[in-house]
Amino acid sequence: MAILKIARMGHPVLLREAEAVDDPTHPEIRRLIADMAETMLDAAGIGLAAPQVHVPLRLFVWRGPTGVAALVNPELTPVGEETEQAWEGCLSIPGLRGSVLRPRRIRYRGLDAEGEPVEGEAEAMTARVMQHETDHLDGILYPMRMPDLSLFGFTDELARAAGSQPR
């Protein structure tokens, strides 16, 4: 396994739509998933999409309830009308945070790291992470979802202004 270089905001790979993965069981894809997991953990992240490591493919890894999980060729749909405003950060936008409104619950489906179909529902933080990472696959960075840029800033400045660390 290897630690991969993370693309930062401004790199064109982050602004393009990623391509579907044809064979999640291909050794290169398995290696990519393992390297992405190691990279995410090393960077203290909770999610990482392939375009963030300069690979324009539709897959991401995240810290799930039982450890690191992968979702290949994800499809997400909101469940219900409830939304939630919360702070987000991104390994591709280091040192900054923004408050983003997203659906609180989602339904997801795709393939796991073994190429097996998976589907389910997620809510709260897990739903937010999955939506954030899927946005990367569509060339969207979280500031693009923010209508109010007064809720966007450097993490340390936001923490000083609020008297505590933004979540």
Phi and psi in degrees as a GROMACS rama.xvg file:
@    title "Ramachandran Plot"
@    xaxis  label "Phi"
@    yaxis  label "Psi"
@TYPE xy
-144.631  151.82  ALA-2
-84.4989  124.605  ILE-3
-95.7676  153.937  LEU-4
-75.5118  132.42  LYS-5
-94.3117  125.778  ILE-6
-68.6762  139.468  ALA-7
-106.832  156.998  ARG-8
-47.4329  132.087  MET-9
112.251  -22.9888  GLY-10
-76.6471  133.107  HIS-11
-60.3207  -25.5465  PRO-12
-61.2856  -25.9671  VAL-13
-81.0211  -9.13441  LEU-14
-110.517  5.91507  LEU-15
-111.882  156.368  ARG-16
-75.4683  132.159  GLU-17
-78.3464  156.884  ALA-18
-94.118  149.62  GLU-19
-61.8183  149.917  ALA-20
-88.7352  122.5  VAL-21
-73.553  -44.1876  ASP-22
-137.825  96.1558  ASP-23
-63.1053  -16.6085  PRO-24
-90.2498  -2.91706  THR-25
-61.1157  138.464  HIS-26
-53.3678  -35.7804  PRO-27
-66.6438  -36.9034  GLU-28
-71.1884  -41.3515  ILE-29
-60.7892  -41.4594  ARG-30
-65.5706  -42.3088  ARG-31
-59.4417  -46.2133  LEU-32
-60.8011  -44.9123  ILE-33
-62.7798  -43.6457  ALA-34
-66.7008  -37.8797  ASP-35
-64.9619  -41.058  MET-36
-61.2632  -46.1563  ALA-37
-63.0693  -41.4858  GLU-38
-63.3753  -45.3346  THR-39
-60.6207  -47.273  MET-40
-63.6529  -41.3784  LEU-41
-62.5561  -35.5187  ASP-42
-88.2743  3.72294  ALA-43
59.3958  37.4747  ALA-44
-93.0102  169.852  GLY-45
-116.059  -1.71935  ILE-46
-163.975  153.686  GLY-47
-156.322  126.333  LEU-48
-100.877  149.785  ALA-49
-53.5354  -41.9364  ALA-50
-59.1221  -24.6269  PRO-51
-69.5141  -16.3893  GLN-52
-114.162  30.8036  VAL-53
68.6905  25.0486  HIS-54
-122.709  107.298  VAL-55
-80.3797  61.289  PRO-56
-120.261  153.246  LEU-57
-84.9295  80.0237  ARG-58
-156.494  152.332  LEU-59
-146.589  161.773  PHE-60
-119.336  153.648  VAL-61
-154.562  163.1  TRP-62
-84.6976  106.344  ARG-63
-93.2291  -178.747  GLY-64
-65.2442  -22.1072  PRO-65
-113.041  16.9485  THR-66
122.447  -163.643  GLY-67
-75.3057  132.405  VAL-68
-125.303  160.105  ALA-69
-124.266  147.399  ALA-70
-132.225  121.074  LEU-71
-107.063  137.04  VAL-72
50.5843  54.2761  ASN-73
-70.5825  148.378  PRO-74
-129.569  124.133  GLU-75
-119.99  141.402  LEU-76
-137.165  139.738  THR-77
-65.1405  150.428  PRO-78
-117.53  115.459  VAL-79
79.1969  -175.265  GLY-80
-102.283  -10.9528  GLU-81
-67.4328  132.835  GLU-82
-120.606  168.645  THR-83
-146.456  130.999  GLU-84
-95.6423  126.555  GLN-85
-154.157  159.589  ALA-86
-74.1948  139.007  TRP-87
-130.021  152.267  GLU-88
-129.265  178.303  GLY-89
-156.81  136.629  CYS-90
-63.7367  -21.5184  LEU-91
-87.6124  -6.26551  SER-92
-132.329  66.6775  ILE-93
-63.3106  141.145  PRO-94
82.7453  -0.952701  GLY-95
-118.823  154.828  LEU-96
-139.396  154.902  ARG-97
-149.731  151.936  GLY-98
-94.0649  121.438  SER-99
-123.732  135.913  VAL-100
-90.7265  127.365  LEU-101
-142.478  158.66  ARG-102
-57.8358  139.306  PRO-103
-74.7655  -32.9773  ARG-104
-126.55  143.008  ARG-105
-136.401  159.779  ILE-106
-110.075  136.827  ARG-107
-129.149  155.634  TYR-108
-154.361  157.338  ARG-109
168.092  -150.565  GLY-110
-121.607  148.063  LEU-111
-87.8204  -174.213  ASP-112
-66.0065  -17.1456  ALA-113
-94.9812  1.43402  GLU-114
83.3846  8.89928  GLY-115
-88.2045  141.244  GLU-116
-62.2359  138.468  PRO-117
-134.46  148.491  VAL-118
-155.623  158.311  GLU-119
174.776  -170.729  GLY-120
-121.675  149.497  GLU-121
-137.566  153.206  ALA-122
-140.846  168.21  GLU-123
54.882  -129.433  ALA-124
-62.6063  -40.4734  MET-125
-62.7941  -42.6692  THR-126
-62.714  -40.9174  ALA-127
-62.9091  -46.1917  ARG-128
-61.9958  -45.0581  VAL-129
-63.2282  -38.8176  MET-130
-68.0883  -42.0612  GLN-131
-60.1704  -46.9801  HIS-132
-68.8398  -38.0866  GLU-133
-65.0097  -35.547  THR-134
-55.5703  -42.0095  ASP-135
-57.5178  -35.6517  HIS-136
-70.7041  -18.3058  LEU-137
-103.872  9.91064  ASP-138
76.0547  25.7755  GLY-139
-113.967  129.28  ILE-140
-103.05  148.61  LEU-141
-55.5501  -32.8401  TYR-142
-61.1813  -24.3365  PRO-143
-67.8816  -16.5436  MET-144
-95.413  2.74729  ARG-145
-101.931  109.823  MET-146
-76.9733  -19.6886  PRO-147
-119.308  96.9693  ASP-148
-75.4401  -0.961363  LEU-149
-71.5601  -12.3314  SER-150
-102.054  30.238  LEU-151
-133.912  129.787  PHE-152
-177.334  -178.257  GLY-153
-69.6305  136.533  PHE-154
-53.8603  -46.402  THR-155
-67.5542  -35.9638  ASP-156
-69.7062  -41.3225  GLU-157
-62.4993  -39.4126  LEU-158
-65.5498  -43.4002  ALA-159
-62.5494  -43.8374  ARG-160
-65.2215  -36.1481  ALA-161
-89.0836  -14.7325  ALA-162
82.6713  1.91595  GLY-163
-161.218  171.541  SER-164
-70.9629  126.238  GLN-165
-66.8991  147.812  PRO-166
